[in-house]
Amino acid sequence: KKGYFKAPYIGGKTGTSNDYHDMWFVGLTDTYTMGVWVGKDTPSSVEYLHSISPQLSIFKGTLQAAY
């Protein structure tokens, strides 16, 4: 729900790496396809961000700006 955007078609898949070093979201609408990565330059945990799902907020915000 955090990444929901009203579009004729929308879908996507989240993912994390081992020990929460990376968080991903790949999503698409009828018009756009986007991949979002959240992590650090040097591998360390971003587990503290897991509950707020920043990758979904970035996806949604970018779509809002694009549409």
TIKOL-795244 format. One line per field, with one value per residue (C-alpha): residue number from 0; x, y, z. Coordinates in nm, 3 decimals. Each point is the difference from the previous one (the first is absolute). Layout:
! TIKOL-795244
n (NUM  ...)
px (X  ...)
py (Y  ...)
pz (Z  ...)
//
This chain:
! TIKOL-795244
n (0  1  2  3  4  5  6  7  8  9  10  11  12  13  14  15  16  17  18  19  20  21  22  23  24  25  26  27  28  29  30  31  32  33  34  35  36  37  38  39  40  41  42  43  44  45  46  47  48  49  50  51  52  53  54  55  56  57  58  59  60  61  62  63  64  65  66)
px (0.000  0.289  0.092  -0.354  -0.067  -0.323  0.079  -0.178  0.253  0.253  0.215  0.328  0.225  0.203  0.323  0.276  0.352  0.160  0.026  -0.205  0.295  -0.228  -0.371  -0.151  -0.325  -0.067  -0.335  -0.190  -0.310  -0.154  0.246  0.312  0.237  0.225  0.254  0.080  0.299  0.056  0.332  0.339  0.321  0.178  -0.197  -0.171  -0.349  -0.291  -0.241  -0.105  -0.168  -0.190  -0.323  -0.033  0.077  0.177  0.027  -0.381  -0.025  0.261  -0.191  -0.330  0.148  0.176  -0.321  -0.195  0.254  0.003  -0.376)
py (0.000  0.239  -0.009  0.008  0.246  0.028  -0.110  -0.221  -0.273  -0.019  -0.282  -0.057  -0.211  0.089  -0.165  0.014  -0.138  -0.200  0.193  0.286  0.154  0.092  0.057  -0.015  0.067  -0.059  0.130  0.081  0.172  0.005  0.279  -0.032  -0.264  0.089  -0.161  0.157  -0.095  0.115  -0.078  0.140  0.038  -0.231  -0.311  0.044  -0.064  0.228  -0.218  0.306  0.126  -0.325  0.105  0.324  -0.161  0.298  -0.179  0.004  0.369  0.083  -0.203  0.169  0.351  -0.042  -0.123  0.293  0.239  -0.184  -0.017)
pz (0.000  0.063  -0.368  -0.138  -0.277  -0.194  -0.354  -0.255  0.083  0.282  0.135  0.174  0.219  0.309  0.107  0.258  0.008  0.279  0.326  -0.147  -0.185  -0.291  -0.057  -0.347  -0.175  -0.369  -0.115  -0.315  -0.126  -0.344  -0.087  0.219  0.136  0.291  0.231  0.338  0.216  0.360  0.165  0.095  -0.201  0.243  0.099  0.335  0.127  -0.084  0.200  0.202  -0.321  -0.064  0.175  -0.199  -0.340  -0.158  -0.335  -0.027  0.091  -0.265  -0.261  0.084  0.015  -0.333  -0.166  0.142  -0.151  -0.334  -0.044)
//
